[in-house]
Amino acid sequence: NPVGLKQWYQRRVRGIMKPIAKSQGKGIFLFKKLKDIMEWKKEDSWKIDGTKDDREPVENYVVQRYIDNPYLIGGRKFDIRCYVLVTSYIPLKVWLYRSGFGRMSNTRYSLDSIEDTYVHLTNVAIQKTAPDYDPEKGCKWSLIQLRMYLLAKHGPEAVETLFRGMDDIFIKSLQSTQKIMINDKHCFELYGYDILIDESLKPWLLEINASPSLTASNQQDYDLKFKLLHDVLTIIDMEGKLTGKEKRVGGFDLMWNDGPVHCEELSMEGAPNPPYTTNTMLGCFNNREDNLKKMMRSHGSPKS
């Protein structure tokens, strides 16, 4: 249908602009045509007028393709926050946390208004200012809830393919910067990965946050982030109680150690073996307390 195709093309969002030095959704906007950026540039506060002393510093922006066909739950857009711990870049050593969360939009998705941040941006800092936002319910699903929902809708094979694609994003993004990162054996970095899923269950990297926000929006969020930090410090092992051969510490699974780390955990009874061997359990049951107690008994690691 040529008419329908023309309408789709006219409504399609081309890209999204993000200032590199801001957080919590500040300064982000969508555009349909390149001329929209030129118009924005003319109107911006740092445009060339007035005296030199009155000008604000020019900001650097990242321009990304906007994924305008996101996977929707209840008609609402969401993205996924995952936590990746890097304890060494040379050789590359990467841990993936089992828990995370999906951040939901408070407003049903539509391309009718690209200026509506409640529709297009899932940042909690933005969503909590919506008029009908409920602070008790919030706009988050745990990653295990999200994985179970997807399993019920699409089956295990499709979901495993999706999560293996996310594993690839974690590793390849780190490998792409491995050679230019300053490597210090006394340093580590916890990254917050934001992943979007499109309607065909393809994962897309939105951004990687160094020093991700650890502010809790509710008790469930507080529990997740408290345990996350506890397990980070356990892996850092300032007391020297680990052997260095661990593949699992609390809620973290070692997914890369100068090469892929293979999974040794057996699948549940009656369930098919997963079609992968990577040591990752993203969105699976996080029995971190049992793991920490077992470690404590074997070589005196800290209590949970």
N, C-alpha and C positions, 0 to 999 in steps of 0.2 A: 504494500500500500504506500505509494509515493507521498501522499498527504500525511499519513501517520509517521513515516520516516522523517519528513521535514520537521514535523512538530517535535519529534524526539530529539533531532539534531539541535533545534533551537533551544530546547530546555536543558540539554545536556551540560553538565558542569565540566569544565576543562581542567581546572587545577585548584590548588589550595596553597596559600602563602602563609609561612610560619616564621616569625622572628627567632633567630637562633639563640638569643640571650634572654628569652622570657619563658615563663612556665605558666601552668594552670589555664591554658587556653588564651592567654592575653595576646592581643595583636594578630590573631589568626583570622583570615577571611578567605572566602571562596570567590572564584571568578570564572566567567564563561569564555571571554575572549582576551587576547593579549592587550587590546586597546583599553580594557578595564584597568590593567595594571598601570598604564600610562596616565589614565585619568586619576587613579589613586595617588600616583607619584606627584602629580601637580597639586593635589589638595593636601599632601602630607605636611606636617609641621616643620620638617627640615628642608622644604623646598628653598630654592635660592632667591631670597628676598630679605630685605632688612640688612642689618649690619652683621658682620662676621661673629661678633660676640653674642648676638641674640640667637644664633642657630643652634639647634640641638644636634648632637652627633648623629651621623648617618648610621642606621641599623642595617645589619646583614640579614637577609631572609633566605629561607629555603623554599623553593618552588617544587611542588610534587603533583603528580597526577592524582586527581580526586577519584576515588573508587565510588562511582555513583550507583552501583548495584550491590550494596552490602547485604549480607545475610540478616534477616530480620526476625526478631522474637516478639510476638505480640504486636507486630507492625512497627517495632522500634529498633533503631540502630544500636549496636554495641561494639566495643572492642575488648581485647583481653590484655590484662597486665600479667606478665610473667617475670620471675626473678632469676637472674643468671649471675653467678659468682665466679670471677676470674681470679685465681690465686697466682697465676704465672702466665706471661705471654710467650716467653722463650724458655723452655718449651711451653706450648699452650696447654693450660690445665683449666677445665671448665666444669662447674657444678650447676645443676638445674634444680630449682626448688619445686617440689611436687604441688604445692598449693599456689593459688593465685586467685584472680577474680575477673569477672566480666563487668564492665562499666556500661550501664544502660542509659540511653537517652530517656528523658522524662516525657518526650513528645513524639508522636507518631511520625515516621519518616515520610518526607515528601521533597520533591525538587521544585515545588512551586515557589518557595522563598529561600534563596541561598543566603540571605542575611540572617536567618533565624538560627542563632547559635544553639538553642535548646534542641533543635532537630539534628544538627550536623556535628556538634562537638560533644563528646561523652565525658569530658573532664568533670570530676565531682565538683570542683570549685565553681564551675558554670552551672551545672544542673541543680545544685542546692539553692540557687537564687531564683529558680522557677517559681511562679506564684502558687502552683499546686504541688510543690515538692513536699514529701512526707519524710521528715528526718528519722522517724522510727523505722520505716521500711527501707529508706535509702534507694539507690539505683544500682545495687551490686548483686551479682550472683557469685557464689563460690565457684571455683573452677571445676570442682567435682560435680556440682549441680549442673553446670553447663555441659560437661562431658556426658553425663547421664541423659540429659535432654537430647543431645545430638545422637547418642546411641539409639534412643528410642525412635527417633525420627528417620535415621539414615542407616542404621546397622553398624556393626563393628568394623567391617572392612573399610568403609568410607571414612569413619572417624579415625582409624589408625593411620590411614593415608594422610589425612589432614594434620594429625599431630606429628607424624614423621616429617611433613613439610615444614612445620614450625621448628623442629629440631635442626633442619637444614638451614633455616634462617639464622638461628642462634650461632651456629658454628661458622657458616660462610661469612657472616657479617664481622665476626671477630677475626677470622683469617684475613679478611680484606685490609685490616688495619694493623695486623700483627707486627709487620716489619717496621712500622713507624712509631709504635708505642714505646715509651721509655719503660724498660723492664727493670724492676728492682725486686729482689727476692723478699724484701721486707714489706712490700706493698701488696694490696689487693684492691679489687673494685667490685662493688655490687651494682649491677645494672637492672633497670626496669625496662623491659621490652614491651612495647605496645603493638599488638597484632590485630589486624582486621580480617574478617572472613567474608568473602563475597558469596553470592547466591549459589555458586557452583562448588562451594566448600574449598576454595583456594585461599591459603593464608597470604596476607600482604603485610610487610613491615611498615608500620607508620613512623615510629621513631624509637631511638634508644636513649634512655635517660640515665645519665651518670648521677649518682646521689639521688635516687628516686625518693619522692615524698614518703615519709613514714608516719605522717599524721593520720590518726584513726578517725573514721567517720561514725563508727558505732562499736559496740563491744566485740562483735565478730571480727571486725577489721582490726581492732586492737589486739585480739588474741593471735591472729595470723601474723601481724608484724612483730609482736613481741617474740613469738616462737622463731620467726625468720631471723631476727637479730641474734637470738640465743644460739641458733645453729650456725650462723656465720662465725661467731666468736669461737664456737667449738671447733670448726674447721681451721680457723686461724691458729688455734692451739698454742697460745702464748705460754702455757704451762708444760708443753712438750710431752703430752700424754698419749698422743696418737702414734701409730706405727708408720704412717705415710702410705700404707697399702690399702686403706679403706676405700670401698666403692660406694658406701652409703654412710652418711653422718646425719642423724636426725631426719629432717625433711629433705635433705639434699642428696641427689644422686650424681656421682661422677660420670659425666657423659663424654668427656674428651680428655685424654692424657697423652699428648703428643701423638694422637691417633684415637679412633673410636674405642670406647670402652664397652664391652659386651655384657649383656644382661645375664645374670645368673639366677634371678628369681624365677620360680616356676609359675605358670599360669594357674588360675583357680581350677579346682576339680570340676570336670565336665565342660570347661571352656576350651576352645581351640587355642593352640599355641599362637602367639602373635607373629605376624609375618615380618618381624624385624628382630635384631639382636642388640640394638643400642640400649645402653643402661639408662633409660629415661622412663619415668612414670608420671609424667605431667598430667594433672587432673585425676590421678588415681588416689586410692585410700592412703592417707598420710599417717601411718602408725609410728610417728617419730619417737614417741615416748618409749615404745618397746625397743626400738633400735638403740636409743641412748642408754637404756638400762642394760642391754646386752653388752654394749661397749664398756660400760662402767664395770660390769662383772669381769670382763676379759682383760682390760688393761687400765681401769681406773679413770675413765673419762668422766667429765662433770655430769652431775645429775640434771634432769630436765627441769 
